[in-house]
Amino acid sequence: MKLRVFDSPQEWETAAVEAILDGLEQAALRKEPSWPLHLCLSGGSTPAPIYALLAKSDRFRELASRHGLEVWVGDEREAAEGSGLRNSEMIAHALADALSLPGIVFHPWPVGPRETASRQYADLLAARLGPLPGFDVVLLGMGEDGHTAGFFTMEQIEASRNAITFCTDAPAEPVRRMTCSISLLISSPCVILIIRGKRKLRFIQMPARTLLPYPIGVALMPRTEVIACSEP
């Protein structure tokens, strides 16, 4: 992995936005002009200011206008619409300045039972990206227990590998979760992990073999870019 650490939250947010935009621009060079870009974003509270800054970026708006951009949600919680618990709603709120622009399409997870929502999202991914879908840029987060993208155990990771989407259980409420499979998420040529706080930074700096029993260890590939802020 490639680790960059920032003391300033503002510098960390800017670096994360630039990494996302660089990844999208590289993807645009590889694709036919008529093919849209596909960006998969993580949930939780940590990335919200990054998404708000991204939405204001002229580079982001230009990329969307020129190529088309589809925004996906990496993982979701089974929760009522308007509950404040859904990652799709956090992302939609943070990106509100950009989602109404021409060229941008947002794909939230369906509301309702996770089994049905997961199946519908998998169908949508296959329809938009093909039977073996892949994102151009994937943003991941990490919990202090080493979980990532709705995966809390290695058993969940392994069980998801041949799927497009997968249902998981969290150790705390809301328990019922759904996520894109780990194979789909880490197949992207541009995987960015964002973390904030000294405890998470110390965790990610442990020897690679120590991280193997944790879901985050699967995502820490040589090409993974880790953008960390030492401040909470």
N, C-alpha and C positions, 0 to 999 in steps of 0.2 A: 504494500500500500504506500501511497504518497501522502505524508502527513504535513499539514500546515497549521500552525497555531497562532492565534491572534489574541492579544490582551484586550483590545477594544471591540465591543460589540458592533460598532458601526463598521470597522474595518472587516470584521468577520462576515457581516451581512453583505457588504460589497463584494468580498471575495467569492462568496457562495453564488451570488447573482452572476458574476463574471464567469464562473466555472460552468454554470448552466448555459449561459449564452454561448460560450466557446464550444461546448458540446453540441449545441443545436446548429451552430454555424458549420462545424465539421461534418455533421450529418447531412446538412444541405448540400455540401460539396460532393457527397457520395451518391445522392439520389437524383432521380429525374426531376426536372423543375415542377412537374405537375403532381408529384408525390408529396403529401403533407408530412410535416414533422410530428413526432409523437413524444410527448413529455409525460413522465409518470412521477407524481409528487407524493411525499410522505405526509402523514397526519401528525397529530399531537399539537402541543402549543409551541414547541421550539421553532419551527420554520415559519410561523406566521409573519414576522417582520421581514423575512427574506422574500416571501411571496409578495408582500405589499410593495417592497422596493422593486422587485422584478416587474410588477404590473406597470410601474411608472417609467420603465426603461424604454428609451427610443429604439435601442437595438432589438428589444423583445417585440415591440410593436411592428418594426420594419420586417423582421423575420416572419411574423405571423401574416402580415399583409402580402409579402412576396411569395411565400411558400405554402401558407396554410399551416395551422398548428392545432393539434388535438391534445387536450390535457386530460390525463387519466389519474385516478386515485389508487395508490398502491395497496392500501388496506382500509377496512371500514369496520365499524361497530354496528351490531344490530340494535338500533335505537330509533325512537320515534322522530319524525321530522320536526324540527324546531326545538329539539331537546337540548341542544348545545353540546351533544356528545358525538355527533357524526363528523368524521374527518372531511367528508365532501362539503359540508356546510362551512367548516373553517376555511377550507381552500377557496370556496366560492366567495366568501366574505373578503379574504385577504387579496384576492385577485380581482375584486369588483371593478376596479378602474379599467381593466383590460378585457374582461369577458364579453362585453357588449360590442367590442370592435370587430369589424369584418375580418374573416380569416381564422378566428379563434372558435373552437368548439370544445365545450367542457363536457366530460362524461362522468357524472356522479354515479355512485353505486345506487341501485334501486332501494327504495324503502320497503321494509317488510321482512318476513322470515329469511334468515340468512341462507338457507338451502336454496330457496327460490331466487333470491338476489344474486347469489354466487353463480348459479347456472345462467341467469340472464346476462350477467356481466361477462362471463366466459363466451357466451354466444356473440355478444357485441364485439368483444376483442377479436374473435375469429372472423367476424364479418368485416371489420375495419382493417385488420392487419394480416389476415390469412390464417390457415389452420395451424401454423407454427408461428404465432405472433412474437414480435420483439419491439421494444421501445428504443428510441434514439438516445434518450437521456433518462436516467432513473435517479431520483433523490431518495435516500434512505435516512432514517433516524435511528437512535438507539436508546433503550432504557438503561437505567443504572444496573439492572440485573442481566444485561447482555442480550435482551430480546430486540428484535428488529422486525418491522413490516408485519406485525401481527403474529409472528412466530415466537413462541415462548419456550419450546423444547426442541431438541434435536429429532425426536420422534415425529413431531409435526413437520419439520423440515424434510425429512426423508419421505414421509407419506405424500407430500405435495409434489414431488419431483416430476411426475408424469401427468400432472394436471395443468390447466390454465389458471383456474382459481381454486381456492381451498378454504374450508371452514376450520377455525381453530377455537380453542377455549383459553381465555386469559385467567390468571390467578386472582384477579380482582375485577370488580364491576367496571364497565359492562363486560360480562364474561363471554358472551357470544360474539365472535369476531368472524371476519371473512377477509381474504387477502388474495392477491395475485401469487401464483406459485413462486417458490424461490428460484426455480429454473428460468422462469420468464423474467424475473427481476434482475438476476445477475448475468443474463445473456446480453444485456445492453453493452455496447462498446464504451459507454460513458456512465459509470456508476459513481455517484458522489454521496458520501456519508457526512452528515452535519451533526456535530455534537457541541454541547455547551456545558461548562462547569468543570471544575478540577477533578471531581470524582470520576466522571465519565472519561476525562482525558487520561487519568491514571489507569483506568480500566483498559482503554484501547492501546496503551503503551506496554501492556504486559507481553511477555514472549508469545509468539504465534502459537506454540504448542499448548500454552495455558488457555488460549481462547478457543481451542477446538471444541470443547464440550458446550459452547454457547452458540446460539443461532447467529450472532454477529460474526463469528469466526468464518462462516461460510461466505460471507459477503466481502471479506477483507482479502481481495485478490491483488496481484501486483498492480493492476491498472486502476484499482479503486483509489479515488482521491478523497482523503479525509480532511475536512475543513473544520477546525475546532476553535472554540472560544474558551479561554481559561476562566473568564468571569461567569458567574451564575446568571 
